[in-house]
Amino acid sequence: MILKTAEKILVIASITAAFSASCVNNNELDLYGIPDCDTTNVTWDSKISAIMQANCVTCHGEEVSYNGVRHDSYESEMVVVNDGRLRGVVNHLDGYVKMPKDRGKLPACELQLINTWLDNGAPEN
């Protein structure tokens, strides 16, 4: 009788240990393939230019610049940075046109990078 109880406890302990070990170090990368968002050294040259190129320059670049807004150079970007429009449009804030147009918000990491860049004074490099 004591042996059967000990065997049951051992089986339950083994199952519990197996399940506990399988949940160690779960993070977005391990679970979903989403890497952590690296918000260190966020500058126009290091990260923001690539985000703008991928999401904005098609409609707001040298060849086409709807409403005179351009996102293809640091100098042109600073126009919408300095007047607050960039933060408003990409974060879909009330009173601003939601950008990118006819799409949802940018991915969370890209928004975090843009907001970090703005919070740090929008450095070029």
C-alpha positions in Angstrom: 0.0 0.0 0.0 2.8 2.5 0.9 4.7 1.5 -2.2 1.7 2.3 -4.5 1.3 5.8 -2.8 5.0 6.5 -3.3 4.7 5.4 -6.9 1.7 7.8 -7.4 3.6 10.7 -5.8 6.7 9.9 -8.0 4.5 9.9 -11.2 2.8 13.1 -10.3 6.1 14.8 -9.4 7.6 13.7 -12.7 4.7 15.0 -14.7 4.8 18.3 -12.8 8.5 18.7 -13.4 8.1 18.0 -17.1 5.4 20.6 -17.6 7.3 23.2 -15.5 10.5 22.7 -17.5 8.7 23.3 -20.8 7.5 26.7 -19.7 10.9 28.1 -18.8 12.1 31.2 -20.7 9.0 31.8 -22.6 9.3 35.1 -24.4 7.8 36.5 -27.6 10.7 35.3 -29.7 10.5 31.7 -28.3 6.7 31.6 -28.5 5.8 33.6 -31.6 9.1 34.3 -33.4 8.8 38.0 -32.5 12.2 39.5 -31.6 12.5 42.0 -28.7 12.4 45.6 -29.9 15.8 47.1 -29.6 15.3 50.8 -28.7 19.0 51.5 -28.1 20.8 54.0 -30.4 17.6 55.0 -32.3 18.6 57.6 -34.9 17.4 58.6 -38.3 20.3 56.8 -39.9 20.3 53.7 -37.7 16.6 52.8 -37.8 14.0 55.5 -38.6 15.0 56.0 -42.2 14.4 52.4 -43.1 10.9 52.5 -41.4 10.0 55.5 -43.4 11.4 54.0 -46.6 9.3 50.9 -46.2 6.1 52.5 -45.1 5.9 56.1 -46.2 8.2 57.1 -49.1 5.9 55.6 -51.8 3.4 58.4 -51.2 5.7 60.9 -49.5 9.0 60.9 -51.3 11.0 62.9 -53.9 8.8 61.9 -56.9 5.4 62.0 -55.1 4.8 64.1 -52.0 1.1 64.2 -51.1 0.3 67.4 -49.2 4.0 68.5 -49.6 5.0 66.0 -46.9 8.2 64.0 -47.5 9.8 61.2 -45.5 12.8 60.5 -47.8 15.5 62.6 -46.0 16.3 63.8 -42.5 15.8 67.4 -43.4 12.3 66.9 -44.9 11.4 64.6 -41.9 12.2 67.3 -39.5 9.3 69.5 -40.8 6.7 67.0 -39.6 8.8 66.2 -36.5 9.0 69.8 -35.4 5.3 70.6 -35.9 4.2 67.4 -34.1 2.5 65.8 -37.1 4.7 62.7 -37.3 3.8 61.5 -33.7 0.1 62.3 -34.3 -0.3 60.5 -37.6 1.7 57.3 -36.9 0.0 56.9 -33.4 -3.5 57.6 -34.9 -4.1 60.3 -32.4 -7.3 62.3 -32.4 -7.2 65.2 -34.8 -4.6 63.7 -37.1 -5.0 61.8 -40.4 -4.2 58.1 -39.7 -1.0 57.0 -41.5 -0.1 54.9 -43.3 -3.3 55.7 -45.2 -5.9 52.9 -45.6 -3.8 50.6 -43.4 -3.7 49.8 -39.7 -1.0 51.2 -37.4 2.6 50.3 -38.0 3.9 47.2 -36.1 4.3 47.9 -32.4 8.1 47.8 -32.5 8.2 50.3 -35.4 5.9 52.6 -33.4 8.1 52.2 -30.3 11.2 53.0 -32.3 9.6 56.2 -33.8 8.3 57.3 -30.4 11.7 56.7 -28.7 13.4 58.6 -31.5 11.0 61.5 -31.0 11.3 61.4 -27.2 15.1 61.6 -27.6 15.0 64.7 -29.8 15.0 63.0 -33.2 18.8 62.6 -33.7 20.1 62.2 -37.2 23.0 59.8 -36.4 
